[in-house]
């Protein structure tokens, strides 16, 4: 038997723990890039895959919302479990297992014969959807607290690179055959498993591992624990509301632009390509210097202000080209996420990074469920409005309102924290 402080050997996918050195980061970053590339490939065509089984616009919006939501529900319950398992057995075996599950899910989606099978398959995909939280924990393992924001920003940069390459390619392939992007995404993910098996070193030493417990893997207990971390407080609400706003944007973007501007998968792929460009510019090039210049707190506030303005203007846009311009002008928003995650990561010890990041992932996933259901239901209600109508921008106005609430909470938290620091 083993004690909580003496974990037994890892699974067969695990490798001997490697020294924690900065060069380890490049392996997990490439893994994340390939992972996001696969996801990005299917984003422009998933609504059309749903549309292949539904004919009316409002029905398509409702079913698309349900399929995205069920993925988020499963992720909510299983992401903390995935994170806790990575604290117990190491990041490497858990990350590779999750990526394998993702690739298998892409293949199964091409075999769906009804809308109900699509729903079931995406639900299964949500079980192993904790790979990004494990990747964030990996980065936290190999970075110092003072460089945590910059290091986590690298994950965001890889996310951006994946969106630069994935959606455009997926849009092009989707024009030829709706299933082609899914086959390519599966090939990318499964190739990623092979790459990771031979190239990804372990980041969590045996001495820093902790026993798995149902309590730590409970998403509700994890969220409660985050809220009570020193220096965090209401930032949990800020993160949750921000995720709600962003998922509202993500899950209604493709359907909204199709209804408002008549965009094709290729045009939507191009817009997501530009999202990737903005993300890489901020998180991959300027984030470290930007954080040093303004600090984590101001990076959060400025990013939320930028996001509020962009979401409002997305809803007001009357022509498709305006959306491209607004995406490029919203570059400061991409600094807020890594800065927020750094606050949480610095508040927990090295043995609990997986649980913390898994809890954040669980919070993001439950917000994705709420945002998807609210956004797609709202879009379904206005889907019969004429092309170019401001009513079709209603989901973006809702997202802007929620993001504004996050901004107010963040401002109050930062002011309170600053006042407490001055008194001390």
TORZA-222232 format. One record per residue (C-alpha): x, y, z; residue number from 1; chain. Coordinates in Angstrom, 2 decimals, always signed. Layout:
# residues N
<site <X Y Z> NUM 'A'>
...
//
This chain:
# residues 424
<site <+0.00 +0.00 +0.00> 1 'A'>
<site <+1.01 +3.61 -0.48> 2 'A'>
<site <+0.60 +6.63 +1.73> 3 'A'>
<site <-0.75 +9.97 +0.44> 4 'A'>
<site <+2.81 +11.29 +0.30> 5 'A'>
<site <+4.21 +8.23 -1.46> 6 'A'>
<site <+2.40 +7.68 -4.77> 7 'A'>
<site <+2.80 +4.32 -6.48> 8 'A'>
<site <+4.19 +3.98 -10.00> 9 'A'>
<site <+2.48 +5.67 -12.90> 10 'A'>
<site <+0.70 +4.10 -15.83> 11 'A'>
<site <+2.45 +2.59 -18.82> 12 'A'>
<site <+2.16 +5.86 -20.67> 13 'A'>
<site <+4.30 +7.59 -18.08> 14 'A'>
<site <+8.01 +8.21 -18.49> 15 'A'>
<site <+10.63 +8.71 -15.79> 16 'A'>
<site <+10.41 +12.19 -14.37> 17 'A'>
<site <+12.70 +14.57 -16.20> 18 'A'>
<site <+14.49 +17.48 -14.61> 19 'A'>
<site <+12.27 +20.51 -14.58> 20 'A'>
<site <+14.00 +22.86 -16.99> 21 'A'>
<site <+12.60 +25.57 -19.22> 22 'A'>
<site <+13.22 +23.55 -22.39> 23 'A'>
<site <+10.46 +21.17 -21.29> 24 'A'>
<site <+7.94 +23.88 -22.09> 25 'A'>
<site <+8.37 +23.54 -25.85> 26 'A'>
<site <+7.14 +19.93 -25.82> 27 'A'>
<site <+3.84 +20.68 -24.13> 28 'A'>
<site <+3.38 +23.85 -26.23> 29 'A'>
<site <+3.67 +21.85 -29.45> 30 'A'>
<site <+1.25 +19.31 -28.00> 31 'A'>
<site <-1.23 +22.09 -27.18> 32 'A'>
<site <-0.80 +23.61 -30.65> 33 'A'>
<site <-1.61 +20.31 -32.37> 34 'A'>
<site <-4.53 +19.80 -30.01> 35 'A'>
<site <-6.04 +23.24 -30.74> 36 'A'>
<site <-5.32 +22.78 -34.43> 37 'A'>
<site <-7.59 +19.74 -34.40> 38 'A'>
<site <-10.34 +21.61 -32.56> 39 'A'>
<site <-9.99 +24.61 -34.85> 40 'A'>
<site <-10.44 +22.44 -37.91> 41 'A'>
<site <-14.01 +21.50 -36.96> 42 'A'>
<site <-15.32 +24.82 -35.61> 43 'A'>
<site <-16.38 +26.29 -38.99> 44 'A'>
<site <-18.21 +23.11 -40.01> 45 'A'>
<site <-19.74 +21.73 -36.81> 46 'A'>
<site <-22.88 +23.91 -37.16> 47 'A'>
<site <-23.31 +22.62 -40.71> 48 'A'>
<site <-22.88 +19.03 -39.55> 49 'A'>
<site <-25.73 +19.72 -37.12> 50 'A'>
<site <-27.65 +21.38 -39.96> 51 'A'>
<site <-27.35 +18.17 -42.01> 52 'A'>
<site <-29.84 +16.60 -39.59> 53 'A'>
<site <-32.07 +19.68 -39.10> 54 'A'>
<site <-33.64 +21.91 -41.70> 55 'A'>
<site <-34.96 +25.03 -39.94> 56 'A'>
<site <-32.65 +27.79 -38.63> 57 'A'>
<site <-34.19 +27.88 -35.14> 58 'A'>
<site <-33.97 +24.08 -34.80> 59 'A'>
<site <-30.34 +24.16 -35.93> 60 'A'>
<site <-29.53 +26.80 -33.30> 61 'A'>
<site <-31.25 +24.80 -30.55> 62 'A'>
<site <-29.57 +21.50 -31.43> 63 'A'>
<site <-26.18 +23.11 -31.93> 64 'A'>
<site <-26.56 +24.69 -28.49> 65 'A'>
<site <-27.49 +21.33 -26.96> 66 'A'>
<site <-24.50 +19.58 -28.54> 67 'A'>
<site <-22.05 +22.23 -27.35> 68 'A'>
<site <-23.71 +22.35 -23.92> 69 'A'>
<site <-23.54 +18.59 -23.29> 70 'A'>
<site <-19.83 +18.71 -24.04> 71 'A'>
<site <-19.46 +21.44 -21.42> 72 'A'>
<site <-21.56 +19.57 -18.84> 73 'A'>
<site <-19.36 +16.50 -19.10> 74 'A'>
<site <-16.24 +18.64 -18.98> 75 'A'>
<site <-17.52 +20.35 -15.82> 76 'A'>
<site <-17.75 +17.07 -13.97> 77 'A'>
<site <-14.65 +15.39 -15.38> 78 'A'>
<site <-12.09 +18.24 -15.73> 79 'A'>
<site <-11.39 +18.32 -11.96> 80 'A'>
<site <-11.07 +14.53 -12.03> 81 'A'>
<site <-8.57 +14.81 -14.88> 82 'A'>
<site <-6.67 +17.50 -12.98> 83 'A'>
<site <-6.60 +15.47 -9.76> 84 'A'>
<site <-5.41 +12.39 -11.67> 85 'A'>
<site <-2.57 +14.47 -13.13> 86 'A'>
<site <-1.58 +15.51 -9.58> 87 'A'>
<site <-1.53 +11.82 -8.67> 88 'A'>
<site <+0.00 +10.09 -11.70> 89 'A'>
<site <+1.80 +12.96 -13.44> 90 'A'>
<site <+0.88 +15.27 -16.29> 91 'A'>
<site <+2.26 +13.15 -19.14> 92 'A'>
<site <+0.06 +10.01 -19.02> 93 'A'>
<site <-3.10 +12.00 -18.36> 94 'A'>
<site <-2.43 +14.50 -21.12> 95 'A'>
<site <-1.72 +11.79 -23.69> 96 'A'>
<site <-4.86 +9.89 -22.72> 97 'A'>
<site <-6.99 +13.02 -23.13> 98 'A'>
<site <-5.54 +13.79 -26.56> 99 'A'>
<site <-6.17 +10.21 -27.67> 100 'A'>
<site <-9.79 +10.54 -26.54> 101 'A'>
<site <-10.12 +13.75 -28.54> 102 'A'>
<site <-8.88 +12.09 -31.73> 103 'A'>
<site <-11.22 +9.15 -31.28> 104 'A'>
<site <-14.13 +11.55 -30.78> 105 'A'>
<site <-13.43 +13.29 -34.10> 106 'A'>
<site <-13.60 +9.94 -35.90> 107 'A'>
<site <-16.86 +8.99 -34.21> 108 'A'>
<site <-18.45 +12.29 -35.24> 109 'A'>
<site <-18.07 +11.34 -38.90> 110 'A'>
<site <-20.01 +8.15 -38.26> 111 'A'>
<site <-23.05 +9.78 -36.65> 112 'A'>
<site <-26.29 +8.87 -38.40> 113 'A'>
<site <-28.67 +11.12 -36.45> 114 'A'>
<site <-28.71 +14.25 -34.32> 115 'A'>
<site <-29.06 +12.06 -31.23> 116 'A'>
<site <-25.84 +10.21 -32.02> 117 'A'>
<site <-24.07 +13.55 -32.43> 118 'A'>
<site <-25.26 +14.49 -28.96> 119 'A'>
<site <-24.03 +11.23 -27.41> 120 'A'>
<site <-20.66 +11.36 -29.15> 121 'A'>
<site <-19.97 +14.92 -28.04> 122 'A'>
<site <-20.97 +13.96 -24.49> 123 'A'>
<site <-18.32 +11.22 -24.56> 124 'A'>
<site <-15.82 +13.76 -25.90> 125 'A'>
<site <-16.41 +15.97 -22.89> 126 'A'>
<site <-15.16 +13.23 -20.55> 127 'A'>
<site <-11.56 +13.59 -21.79> 128 'A'>
<site <-11.75 +17.34 -22.44> 129 'A'>
<site <-9.51 +18.27 -19.52> 130 'A'>
<site <-6.33 +18.32 -21.62> 131 'A'>
<site <-5.88 +22.10 -21.54> 132 'A'>
<site <-6.16 +22.23 -17.75> 133 'A'>
<site <-3.43 +19.58 -17.54> 134 'A'>
<site <-1.32 +21.59 -19.98> 135 'A'>
<site <-1.77 +24.68 -17.81> 136 'A'>
<site <-0.72 +22.67 -14.75> 137 'A'>
<site <+2.34 +21.46 -16.69> 138 'A'>
<site <+3.35 +25.03 -17.46> 139 'A'>
<site <+2.79 +26.00 -13.82> 140 'A'>
<site <+5.11 +23.11 -12.81> 141 'A'>
<site <+8.02 +24.42 -14.88> 142 'A'>
<site <+7.66 +28.18 -14.35> 143 'A'>
<site <+8.48 +30.44 -11.43> 144 'A'>
<site <+5.65 +32.36 -9.70> 145 'A'>
<site <+6.89 +35.73 -10.97> 146 'A'>
<site <+6.90 +34.49 -14.57> 147 'A'>
<site <+3.63 +32.57 -14.31> 148 'A'>
<site <+1.55 +35.01 -16.37> 149 'A'>
<site <+4.05 +35.00 -19.23> 150 'A'>
<site <+4.37 +31.21 -19.12> 151 'A'>
<site <+0.60 +30.66 -19.15> 152 'A'>
<site <+0.41 +33.18 -21.96> 153 'A'>
<site <+2.44 +30.77 -24.06> 154 'A'>
<site <-0.49 +28.36 -23.86> 155 'A'>
<site <-2.70 +31.15 -25.17> 156 'A'>
<site <-0.22 +31.82 -27.97> 157 'A'>
<site <-0.36 +28.16 -29.01> 158 'A'>
<site <-4.13 +28.44 -28.86> 159 'A'>
<site <-3.86 +31.38 -31.24> 160 'A'>
<site <-1.51 +29.55 -33.60> 161 'A'>
<site <-3.91 +26.63 -33.70> 162 'A'>
<site <-6.68 +29.04 -34.63> 163 'A'>
<site <-4.52 +30.63 -37.31> 164 'A'>
<site <-4.07 +27.31 -39.08> 165 'A'>
<site <-7.10 +25.23 -38.07> 166 'A'>
<site <-10.28 +27.16 -38.94> 167 'A'>
<site <-9.08 +28.36 -42.35> 168 'A'>
<site <-8.05 +24.83 -43.30> 169 'A'>
<site <-11.27 +23.44 -41.87> 170 'A'>
<site <-13.30 +26.01 -43.78> 171 'A'>
<site <-11.59 +25.11 -47.05> 172 'A'>
<site <-12.01 +21.37 -46.52> 173 'A'>
<site <-15.60 +21.85 -45.39> 174 'A'>
<site <-16.44 +23.46 -48.71> 175 'A'>
<site <-15.45 +20.19 -50.41> 176 'A'>
<site <-16.89 +17.71 -47.90> 177 'A'>
<site <-18.29 +18.34 -44.44> 178 'A'>
<site <-16.49 +15.30 -43.00> 179 'A'>
<site <-12.99 +16.10 -44.27> 180 'A'>
<site <-12.11 +18.51 -41.40> 181 'A'>
<site <-13.05 +15.84 -38.85> 182 'A'>
<site <-10.83 +13.22 -40.49> 183 'A'>
<site <-7.91 +15.62 -40.58> 184 'A'>
<site <-8.55 +16.68 -36.96> 185 'A'>
<site <-8.50 +13.03 -35.91> 186 'A'>
<site <-5.24 +12.45 -37.77> 187 'A'>
<site <-3.67 +15.52 -36.13> 188 'A'>
<site <-4.76 +14.46 -32.63> 189 'A'>
<site <-3.62 +10.86 -32.98> 190 'A'>
<site <-0.30 +12.02 -34.44> 191 'A'>
<site <-0.02 +14.29 -31.43> 192 'A'>
<site <-0.30 +11.25 -29.15> 193 'A'>
<site <+2.58 +9.58 -30.97> 194 'A'>
<site <+4.64 +12.76 -30.82> 195 'A'>
<site <+3.94 +13.24 -27.13> 196 'A'>
<site <+4.71 +9.62 -26.27> 197 'A'>
<site <+8.26 +9.95 -27.60> 198 'A'>
<site <+8.95 +13.63 -26.89> 199 'A'>
<site <+6.95 +14.84 -23.88> 200 'A'>
<site <+8.85 +14.57 -20.58> 201 'A'>
<site <+7.13 +14.44 -17.21> 202 'A'>
<site <+6.99 +17.76 -15.32> 203 'A'>
<site <+5.73 +16.65 -11.90> 204 'A'>
<site <+8.36 +14.94 -9.71> 205 'A'>
<site <+7.26 +12.00 -7.57> 206 'A'>
<site <+7.91 +14.03 -4.43> 207 'A'>
<site <+5.32 +16.62 -5.49> 208 'A'>
<site <+2.52 +14.17 -6.24> 209 'A'>
<site <-0.49 +13.72 -3.98> 210 'A'>
<site <-3.02 +10.99 -3.48> 211 'A'>
<site <-6.20 +11.08 -5.51> 212 'A'>
<site <-9.35 +11.79 -3.54> 213 'A'>
<site <-12.98 +12.07 -4.57> 214 'A'>
<site <-13.25 +15.27 -2.53> 215 'A'>
<site <-10.50 +17.04 -4.48> 216 'A'>
<site <-12.06 +15.86 -7.77> 217 'A'>
<site <-15.49 +17.22 -6.83> 218 'A'>
<site <-16.08 +20.25 -9.11> 219 'A'>
<site <-18.23 +22.03 -6.52> 220 'A'>
<site <-15.68 +21.56 -3.74> 221 'A'>
<site <-12.92 +22.67 -6.10> 222 'A'>
<site <-14.74 +25.89 -6.98> 223 'A'>
<site <-15.41 +26.59 -3.32> 224 'A'>
<site <-11.74 +26.04 -2.57> 225 'A'>
<site <-10.72 +28.47 -5.29> 226 'A'>
<site <-12.98 +31.16 -3.89> 227 'A'>
<site <-11.29 +30.87 -0.47> 228 'A'>
<site <-7.73 +31.11 -1.75> 229 'A'>
<site <-5.84 +34.06 -0.36> 230 'A'>
<site <-5.85 +37.05 -2.70> 231 'A'>
<site <-8.43 +35.51 -5.04> 232 'A'>
<site <-11.90 +36.10 -3.62> 233 'A'>
<site <-14.28 +37.62 -6.15> 234 'A'>
<site <-11.85 +36.94 -9.00> 235 'A'>
<site <-13.56 +33.54 -9.24> 236 'A'>
<site <-16.71 +35.41 -10.28> 237 'A'>
<site <-14.68 +37.58 -12.64> 238 'A'>
<site <-13.25 +34.49 -14.32> 239 'A'>
<site <-16.65 +32.81 -14.50> 240 'A'>
<site <-18.43 +35.84 -15.98> 241 'A'>
<site <-15.60 +36.38 -18.45> 242 'A'>
<site <-15.86 +32.77 -19.57> 243 'A'>
<site <-19.62 +33.18 -19.98> 244 'A'>
<site <-19.09 +36.20 -22.23> 245 'A'>
<site <-16.39 +34.54 -24.27> 246 'A'>
<site <-18.32 +31.28 -24.75> 247 'A'>
<site <-21.39 +33.23 -25.79> 248 'A'>
<site <-19.22 +34.81 -28.47> 249 'A'>
<site <-17.65 +31.51 -29.54> 250 'A'>
<site <-20.81 +29.42 -29.71> 251 'A'>
<site <-22.91 +31.98 -31.57> 252 'A'>
<site <-20.24 +33.46 -33.85> 253 'A'>
<site <-20.58 +31.09 -36.79> 254 'A'>
<site <-24.38 +30.93 -36.78> 255 'A'>
<site <-24.68 +34.68 -36.23> 256 'A'>
<site <-22.37 +35.62 -39.07> 257 'A'>
<site <-24.12 +33.17 -41.40> 258 'A'>
<site <-27.47 +34.78 -40.58> 259 'A'>
<site <-26.26 +38.40 -40.54> 260 'A'>
<site <-23.78 +38.47 -43.41> 261 'A'>
<site <-24.30 +35.19 -45.27> 262 'A'>
<site <-20.78 +34.05 -44.41> 263 'A'>
<site <-19.51 +30.68 -45.64> 264 'A'>
<site <-17.29 +28.27 -43.64> 265 'A'>
<site <-14.32 +29.82 -45.43> 266 'A'>
<site <-15.21 +33.34 -44.27> 267 'A'>
<site <-15.76 +32.14 -40.74> 268 'A'>
<site <-12.46 +30.30 -40.89> 269 'A'>
<site <-10.77 +33.53 -41.96> 270 'A'>
<site <-12.31 +35.42 -39.04> 271 'A'>
<site <-11.01 +32.80 -36.59> 272 'A'>
<site <-7.64 +33.01 -38.31> 273 'A'>
<site <-7.59 +36.68 -37.36> 274 'A'>
<site <-8.53 +35.81 -33.78> 275 'A'>
<site <-5.47 +33.58 -33.76> 276 'A'>
<site <-3.30 +36.40 -35.11> 277 'A'>
<site <-4.44 +38.76 -32.34> 278 'A'>
<site <-3.87 +36.08 -29.72> 279 'A'>
<site <-0.36 +35.27 -30.91> 280 'A'>
<site <+0.64 +38.93 -31.18> 281 'A'>
<site <-0.32 +39.60 -27.56> 282 'A'>
<site <+0.32 +36.30 -25.80> 283 'A'>
<site <+3.25 +35.06 -27.85> 284 'A'>
<site <+5.13 +38.30 -28.51> 285 'A'>
<site <+4.22 +41.17 -26.19> 286 'A'>
<site <+2.69 +39.61 -23.07> 287 'A'>
<site <+5.84 +39.38 -20.94> 288 'A'>
<site <+6.80 +42.99 -21.55> 289 'A'>
<site <+3.21 +44.15 -21.28> 290 'A'>
<site <+2.74 +42.48 -17.87> 291 'A'>
<site <+6.00 +43.99 -16.62> 292 'A'>
<site <+4.84 +47.42 -17.79> 293 'A'>
<site <+1.28 +47.44 -16.41> 294 'A'>
<site <+1.17 +44.52 -13.95> 295 'A'>
<site <-1.28 +41.60 -13.75> 296 'A'>
<site <-4.07 +43.67 -12.18> 297 'A'>
<site <-4.09 +46.33 -14.88> 298 'A'>
<site <-3.70 +43.72 -17.61> 299 'A'>
<site <-6.95 +42.19 -16.37> 300 'A'>
<site <-8.77 +45.53 -16.19> 301 'A'>
<site <-7.56 +46.82 -19.57> 302 'A'>
<site <-8.37 +43.46 -21.18> 303 'A'>
<site <-11.92 +43.49 -19.81> 304 'A'>
<site <-12.47 +47.06 -20.99> 305 'A'>
<site <-11.29 +46.12 -24.47> 306 'A'>
<site <-13.50 +43.04 -24.51> 307 'A'>
<site <-16.59 +44.99 -23.41> 308 'A'>
<site <-16.10 +47.49 -26.22> 309 'A'>
<site <-15.43 +44.81 -28.85> 310 'A'>
<site <-18.47 +42.71 -27.91> 311 'A'>
<site <-20.73 +45.73 -28.13> 312 'A'>
<site <-19.35 +46.73 -31.51> 313 'A'>
<site <-19.65 +43.15 -32.82> 314 'A'>
<site <-23.37 +43.41 -32.16> 315 'A'>
<site <-23.61 +46.82 -33.84> 316 'A'>
<site <-21.63 +45.86 -36.97> 317 'A'>
<site <-23.68 +46.17 -40.15> 318 'A'>
<site <-21.15 +44.72 -42.62> 319 'A'>
<site <-18.93 +41.66 -42.45> 320 'A'>
<site <-15.61 +43.47 -42.96> 321 'A'>
<site <-16.20 +45.38 -39.72> 322 'A'>
<site <-15.88 +42.15 -37.76> 323 'A'>
<site <-12.35 +41.59 -39.06> 324 'A'>
<site <-11.27 +45.08 -38.02> 325 'A'>
<site <-12.77 +44.72 -34.55> 326 'A'>
<site <-10.99 +41.41 -33.98> 327 'A'>
<site <-7.61 +43.01 -34.66> 328 'A'>
<site <-8.43 +46.00 -32.43> 329 'A'>
<site <-9.27 +43.75 -29.48> 330 'A'>
<site <-5.69 +42.65 -28.85> 331 'A'>
<site <-5.55 +43.75 -25.17> 332 'A'>
<site <-8.33 +41.30 -24.30> 333 'A'>
<site <-5.93 +38.40 -24.85> 334 'A'>
<site <-3.78 +39.46 -21.86> 335 'A'>
<site <-6.61 +39.20 -19.32> 336 'A'>
<site <-6.89 +35.39 -19.31> 337 'A'>
<site <-3.25 +34.53 -18.53> 338 'A'>
<site <-3.12 +37.28 -15.89> 339 'A'>
<site <-6.23 +35.89 -14.19> 340 'A'>
<site <-4.91 +32.32 -14.30> 341 'A'>
<site <-1.62 +33.51 -12.78> 342 'A'>
<site <-3.50 +34.89 -9.77> 343 'A'>
<site <-5.00 +31.46 -9.13> 344 'A'>
<site <-1.84 +29.50 -9.86> 345 'A'>
<site <+0.28 +31.56 -7.46> 346 'A'>
<site <-2.27 +31.02 -4.69> 347 'A'>
<site <-1.86 +27.21 -4.59> 348 'A'>
<site <+1.13 +25.00 -3.88> 349 'A'>
<site <+3.04 +22.90 -6.39> 350 'A'>
<site <+1.18 +19.71 -5.41> 351 'A'>
<site <-2.26 +21.15 -6.23> 352 'A'>
<site <-1.75 +22.82 -9.61> 353 'A'>
<site <-3.70 +20.10 -11.41> 354 'A'>
<site <-6.70 +20.42 -9.10> 355 'A'>
<site <-6.63 +24.22 -9.33> 356 'A'>
<site <-6.41 +24.27 -13.10> 357 'A'>
<site <-8.98 +21.50 -13.32> 358 'A'>
<site <-11.34 +23.55 -11.14> 359 'A'>
<site <-10.85 +26.57 -13.39> 360 'A'>
<site <-11.54 +24.35 -16.39> 361 'A'>
<site <-14.68 +23.06 -14.66> 362 'A'>
<site <-15.83 +26.62 -14.03> 363 'A'>
<site <-15.15 +27.50 -17.66> 364 'A'>
<site <-17.07 +24.46 -18.85> 365 'A'>
<site <-20.17 +25.15 -16.74> 366 'A'>
<site <-20.09 +28.73 -18.00> 367 'A'>
<site <-19.85 +27.34 -21.53> 368 'A'>
<site <-23.02 +25.37 -20.89> 369 'A'>
<site <-24.90 +28.38 -19.55> 370 'A'>
<site <-23.56 +30.65 -22.30> 371 'A'>
<site <-24.32 +28.17 -25.06> 372 'A'>
<site <-27.89 +27.59 -23.93> 373 'A'>
<site <-28.53 +31.29 -23.38> 374 'A'>
<site <-26.75 +32.47 -26.54> 375 'A'>
<site <-28.16 +29.93 -28.96> 376 'A'>
<site <-31.67 +30.23 -27.49> 377 'A'>
<site <-31.49 +34.00 -27.88> 378 'A'>
<site <-30.19 +33.63 -31.42> 379 'A'>
<site <-32.99 +31.17 -32.22> 380 'A'>
<site <-35.54 +33.74 -31.06> 381 'A'>
<site <-34.20 +36.39 -33.45> 382 'A'>
<site <-33.12 +34.06 -36.28> 383 'A'>
<site <-36.07 +35.10 -38.44> 384 'A'>
<site <-35.03 +38.77 -38.43> 385 'A'>
<site <-33.91 +40.08 -41.83> 386 'A'>
<site <-30.25 +39.96 -42.78> 387 'A'>
<site <-28.38 +42.94 -41.37> 388 'A'>
<site <-30.84 +43.47 -38.51> 389 'A'>
<site <-29.34 +44.54 -35.18> 390 'A'>
<site <-31.55 +41.91 -33.52> 391 'A'>
<site <-29.17 +39.27 -34.85> 392 'A'>
<site <-26.45 +40.87 -32.71> 393 'A'>
<site <-28.43 +40.19 -29.52> 394 'A'>
<site <-26.05 +37.44 -28.22> 395 'A'>
<site <-23.13 +39.86 -28.46> 396 'A'>
<site <-25.00 +42.53 -26.51> 397 'A'>
<site <-25.75 +39.96 -23.82> 398 'A'>
<site <-22.09 +38.96 -23.70> 399 'A'>
<site <-21.02 +42.60 -23.44> 400 'A'>
<site <-23.35 +43.13 -20.48> 401 'A'>
<site <-21.95 +40.11 -18.65> 402 'A'>
<site <-18.39 +41.18 -19.42> 403 'A'>
<site <-19.17 +44.61 -17.99> 404 'A'>
<site <-20.26 +42.97 -14.72> 405 'A'>
<site <-16.94 +41.11 -14.64> 406 'A'>
<site <-15.12 +44.41 -15.16> 407 'A'>
<site <-16.93 +46.04 -12.22> 408 'A'>
<site <-16.13 +43.10 -9.91> 409 'A'>
<site <-12.49 +43.07 -11.01> 410 'A'>
<site <-12.16 +46.81 -10.42> 411 'A'>
<site <-13.65 +46.53 -6.91> 412 'A'>
<site <-11.40 +43.56 -6.08> 413 'A'>
<site <-8.25 +45.33 -7.25> 414 'A'>
<site <-9.15 +48.49 -5.35> 415 'A'>
<site <-9.85 +46.51 -2.17> 416 'A'>
<site <-6.61 +44.56 -2.53> 417 'A'>
<site <-4.63 +47.76 -3.08> 418 'A'>
<site <-6.18 +49.38 +0.00> 419 'A'>
<site <-5.38 +46.33 +2.12> 420 'A'>
<site <-1.78 +46.36 +0.90> 421 'A'>
<site <-1.40 +50.04 +1.79> 422 'A'>
<site <-2.77 +49.43 +5.33> 423 'A'>
<site <-0.38 +46.51 +5.86> 424 'A'>
//
